[in-house]
Amino acid sequence: MLLTKEAFGEDFIWGVSTAAYQIEGAHNQDGKGPSIWDVFVQKKNRIFQNHHGEIACDFYNNYLDDLYLMRSLNIGHYRFSISWSRILPNGIGHVNQAGIDFYNRLIDLSLELGITPWITLYHWDLPHALEVKGGWVNRDSKDWFREYVSVCVKYFGDRVNNWMVLNEPTVFTAAGYFFGVHAPGRKGVDNFLAAAHHAALSQASGARVIKSLQRDSRVGTTFSCSHVEPFSLREKDVIAARKADTLLNRFFIEPLLGLGYPTGEIKVLNRIEKYIKQQDEKDLAFDMDFIGIQNYTREVIRYSMFVPFLQAKIVSAKERNVELTAMNWEVYPESIYHMLKKYSEYANIPPLIITENGAAFADEVENDEVDDLKRLKYLQGAIEQVFRAKHDGVNVLGYFVWTFLDNFEWAEGYHPRFGLVHVDFKTQRRIVKSSGRWYAQFLQEYK
């Protein structure tokens, strides 16, 4: 199928996504306080080849050229995150005017160029000063977050109408507070459950803050998700797949929809009850204007008696001998169709937007060009699957590519490249890849 932009309708939203810590750099410039990622990357052997985001794409100092480049590629919507510790260095209290000024310049130039800003309020970079107080494990985190959200709406809400509250709460609570492979590096099921509950409360309360201050705003939040299949039709594999699906795809969206936590499949999740106080179940729910879906691959699951709590194990894509990305994820664009269908089946689900989708491959620069045909093919396939879901009646409103620029990819450092634009991290030179040129042409086809 050879799709055009016109097939989706003129109101369909097309854009790109980035995150503050992954591109901004300027980690201690103009009064910015340290985040948990600024601290975490200093620990040896936590990040691939001890990479860090202190400079990254230096977007803080290059944003003007980058936004003009974005406009030249016909990109009309830009999802970016605010660095909490850039505007509130201590997490609460003192507002750093230089940080406010930077985001004002970014927003103003975006609008001047005809690019609509979509702000993600939390993309994993909690101020370190708040982690010292317990971070997301501390129930006060929901109050800290409310203050931060209020500051953002106060300073940016006169020009920004589109907000995303949290980025992938399943990932930042599990990777950061259970497995310890992401900042802040904590481990243990109780750390995870406490952080998860407080993040879920903040997800809803943050949205309430925005709506109370800006009634006509469009507010959503984003969830990571992967289509889950059992390795075989054996009962144990089927049960294991259901457990994985509960944790990967249901754990945060169901309380938001007023359904409570899905604890039935996984006994240990019942321990979250000790963190739930009176009124919490009601406070977890909120009628978002949209739900952001962030999908990259599928997971195949089989039973494993040796995995604590879940008794479920991912059968790696490498083990299954299928095509891989640089993240060792299976190339499986159909996953996005299955997740759109799955989430659309909830009775009270709001409209859906693909807020992240993309693929990392080993790009090479030859004659000042990057011919990334694998990424181009992946994006075309994923967009076809979004159209398939839309054609089948799913209320999907938009699609954002992850990502605009090659960036710091968390624990994997700079090794995986997801960008439509290649970045030489030594010289900060940008080269638009074949995928970026294709996306620009695709977006130009219908105006």
Sequence and secondary structure as in RCSB ss.txt:
>XXXX:A:sequence
MLLTKEAFGEDFIWGVSTAAYQIEGAHNQDGKGPSIWDVFVQKKNRIFQNHHGEIACDFYNNYLDDLYLMRSLNI
GHYRFSISWSRILPNGIGHVNQAGIDFYNRLIDLSLELGITPWITLYHWDLPHALEVKGGWVNRDSKDWFREYVS
VCVKYFGDRVNNWMVLNEPTVFTAAGYFFGVHAPGRKGVDNFLAAAHHAALSQASGARVIKSLQRDSRVGTTFSC
SHVEPFSLREKDVIAARKADTLLNRFFIEPLLGLGYPTGEIKVLNRIEKYIKQQDEKDLAFDMDFIGIQNYTREV
IRYSMFVPFLQAKIVSAKERNVELTAMNWEVYPESIYHMLKKYSEYANIPPLIITENGAAFADEVENDEVDDLKR
LKYLQGAIEQVFRAKHDGVNVLGYFVWTFLDNFEWAEGYHPRFGLVHVDFKTQRRIVKSSGRWYAQFLQEYK
>XXXX:A:secstr
    GGGG TT EEEEE  HHHH   TTSTT   BHHHHHTTSTTSSGGG   SSTT HHHHHHHHHHHHHHTT 
 EEEEE  HHHHSTTSSS   HHHHHHHHHHHHHHHHTT EEEEEEESS  BHHHHTTTGGGSTTHHHHHHHHHH
HHHHHHTTT  EEEEEE HHHHHHHHHTS SSTT   SHHHHHHHHHHHHHHHHHHHHHHHHH TT EEEEEEEE
EEEEESSSSHHHHHHHHHHHIIIIITTHHHHTTS    SS GGGGGGGGG  TTHHHHT    SEEEEEEEEEEE
EEE TTSTTT EEE  TTTTT  B TTS B  THHHHHHHHHHHTSTT   EEEEE        EETTEE  HHH
HHHHHHHHHHHHHHHHTT  EEEEEEE SB    GGGTTSS   SEEEETTTTEEEE HHHHHHHHHHHS  
